[in-house]
Amino acid sequence: DVLSGERLERGAEELPVVLELGGAGDEHERARCAGLVALVRGWLPDPGADEPDPEARARGVVLHRIFETLAGGGTAPGPAAVAAALAGEGIAASRSTAIAPQILNEARLAWDHPPFQALREGAQVLAEWPVEDFDGMGRVRVGRVDLLLRTPEGPVIVDFKTGRPTGDRSEWVQAQLGMHGAQLRAYAEMAQRAGLKGEVRAALFFTALP
């Protein structure tokens, strides 16, 4: 599935950043740690930067930036701008120029994927939505959701995954669901606690598959 949000198993990926402050807390404690939470937000990696391979990491970062632009109502950049962004992420100029059109095509196919278009129809679209929760026992989780859709049927969070399938596609998807499922569930729980109305649904979007 390109958009998958149901068959999730706990994986090994790190959850949103967790701060252990110690001791029972209250609203005063939450206010006290606000500065620390803001500091941790500065530590969060660029969206898409979780790929181990340098080129895959650069692709992920640039694809997330394109999706953020599109979510804000902007237009996709041209090949030259994408190549410059890739070069800024450490990819050689000649290679950046070669793969920029591929990245733009992947972004276009993903953004225009009919089920994703239907999900966005009539929705308020918020990119890179910051989220945190505080459990009252000195534990704060801090994260950032790639895309929050406030749809007529309720909120949906979408986490873009820009890895490319290797081997059997179905097996790769299942492996990705296992790897990223815990993170997705954590974000859904945090978003629910943030006071969103309606049950929060969550989906992984594998951008290389449409």
C-alpha positions in Angstrom: 0.0 0.0 0.0 1.2 3.5 -0.8 -0.8 5.0 2.1 -0.7 2.5 5.0 -2.0 3.2 8.4 -3.6 0.0 9.9 -1.1 -2.9 9.9 1.5 -1.5 12.2 3.8 -3.4 14.5 6.3 -2.0 17.0 9.6 -1.3 15.2 13.1 -0.3 16.2 13.0 3.3 15.1 13.5 6.0 17.7 10.3 7.6 19.0 9.9 11.3 19.2 12.5 12.8 21.5 11.7 12.0 25.2 12.7 14.3 28.0 12.8 12.8 31.5 12.6 15.7 33.9 12.0 13.7 37.1 9.4 14.1 39.7 5.7 14.7 39.5 4.7 17.7 37.4 1.8 20.1 37.0 1.0 23.0 34.7 3.8 25.0 36.5 6.3 22.2 35.7 5.1 22.2 32.1 5.7 25.9 31.9 9.1 25.6 33.5 10.3 23.1 30.8 9.0 25.1 27.9 12.4 26.5 27.2 14.0 23.1 27.2 11.3 21.8 24.8 12.1 24.7 22.5 15.8 23.8 22.6 15.1 20.2 21.8 13.0 21.3 18.8 16.2 22.8 17.5 17.9 19.4 17.7 15.3 17.6 15.6 16.9 16.5 12.3 15.7 17.8 9.0 12.6 16.0 7.8 13.8 13.1 5.6 17.2 13.0 7.1 16.9 9.6 8.6 18.3 7.7 5.6 21.8 6.2 6.2 23.0 6.6 2.6 24.1 10.2 1.9 22.3 10.4 -1.5 19.2 8.9 0.0 19.3 11.3 2.9 19.7 14.3 0.5 16.8 13.0 -1.6 14.7 12.7 1.5 15.5 16.2 2.8 14.7 17.8 -0.5 11.5 15.8 -1.1 10.2 16.9 2.3 11.0 20.5 1.5 9.1 20.2 -1.8 6.1 18.7 0.0 6.2 21.4 2.6 6.1 24.0 -0.2 3.2 22.3 -1.9 1.3 22.0 1.4 1.6 25.7 1.9 0.0 26.4 -1.5 3.3 27.0 -3.4 4.5 25.6 -6.6 7.2 23.0 -7.0 10.7 24.4 -7.7 12.4 23.8 -11.0 15.2 21.3 -11.7 17.9 23.9 -11.2 16.6 24.8 -7.7 16.3 21.2 -6.8 19.9 20.5 -8.0 21.1 23.4 -6.0 19.4 22.1 -2.9 20.9 18.7 -3.4 24.3 20.2 -3.8 23.7 22.1 -0.5 23.2 18.7 1.1 26.6 17.5 -0.1 25.8 15.8 -3.4 28.2 16.4 -6.3 27.0 19.0 -8.8 26.9 16.6 -11.7 25.0 14.0 -9.8 22.6 16.7 -8.4 21.8 17.8 -11.9 21.2 14.3 -13.0 18.8 13.3 -10.3 16.9 16.5 -9.8 14.3 15.7 -12.5 13.8 12.3 -10.9 13.1 13.8 -7.5 10.7 16.3 -9.0 8.8 13.6 -10.8 8.6 11.5 -7.6 7.2 14.5 -5.8 4.7 15.2 -8.5 3.5 11.6 -8.7 3.2 11.4 -4.9 1.4 14.7 -4.4 -1.0 14.0 -7.3 -1.6 10.4 -6.2 -5.5 10.1 -6.4 -6.1 8.7 -2.9 -3.8 11.4 -1.5 -5.6 14.1 -3.4 -8.9 12.8 -2.2 -7.6 12.8 1.4 -6.6 16.5 1.1 -9.9 17.6 -0.6 -11.7 19.9 1.8 -9.0 19.6 4.4 -6.9 22.2 6.2 -3.3 21.2 5.4 -0.5 21.9 7.9 3.1 20.9 7.1 5.8 20.2 9.7 3.3 20.5 12.6 5.1 20.6 16.0 3.6 18.3 18.6 4.5 17.5 22.2 2.8 15.9 25.2 3.4 16.0 29.0 2.3 13.1 31.1 2.3 14.9 34.5 5.1 12.7 35.8 8.1 14.5 34.4 8.1 13.0 31.0 7.8 15.1 27.8 7.8 13.9 24.2 8.7 16.3 21.4 8.2 15.7 17.7 7.2 17.1 14.4 4.5 15.7 12.1 5.2 15.9 8.3 1.6 16.7 7.5 -1.5 17.2 9.5 -4.8 17.1 7.5 -7.9 18.5 9.3 -10.4 16.6 7.2 -14.3 16.8 7.5 -14.0 13.2 8.8 -11.4 14.0 11.4 -7.7 14.7 11.7 -5.1 12.6 9.7 -1.4 12.7 10.2 0.8 11.7 7.3 4.4 10.7 7.7 6.3 10.8 4.4 8.9 8.0 3.9 11.2 8.5 0.9 13.1 5.3 1.0 13.1 3.2 -2.2 12.0 -0.4 -2.3 14.6 -3.2 -2.7 13.7 -6.7 -3.6 10.0 -7.8 -3.2 7.9 -4.7 -2.9 5.3 -6.2 -0.5 8.0 -7.5 1.8 9.7 -4.1 1.7 6.4 -2.4 2.7 5.9 -4.8 5.5 9.4 -4.2 6.8 8.9 -0.5 6.7 5.6 -0.7 8.6 7.4 -2.7 11.3 10.3 -0.3 11.4 8.2 2.9 11.6 5.0 1.8 13.2 5.9 2.7 16.8 6.9 6.2 15.7 3.6 6.7 13.8 1.6 5.5 16.8 3.5 7.8 19.1 2.7 10.8 16.9 -1.0 9.8 16.7 -1.2 9.6 20.5 0.6 12.9 20.9 -1.7 14.6 18.3 -4.8 13.2 20.1 -3.5 14.6 23.4 -3.0 17.9 21.7 -6.7 18.4 21.7 -7.6 17.6 18.1 -11.3 16.9 17.7 -12.2 13.4 16.5 -10.2 10.3 16.4 -6.7 10.8 14.9 -5.9 8.6 12.0 -2.3 8.1 10.9 -0.7 6.9 7.7 2.8 6.3 6.3 3.1 7.6 2.7 5.8 5.8 0.7 6.6 8.5 -1.9 8.5 6.2 -4.3 5.5 3.9 -4.9 2.8 5.9 -6.7 
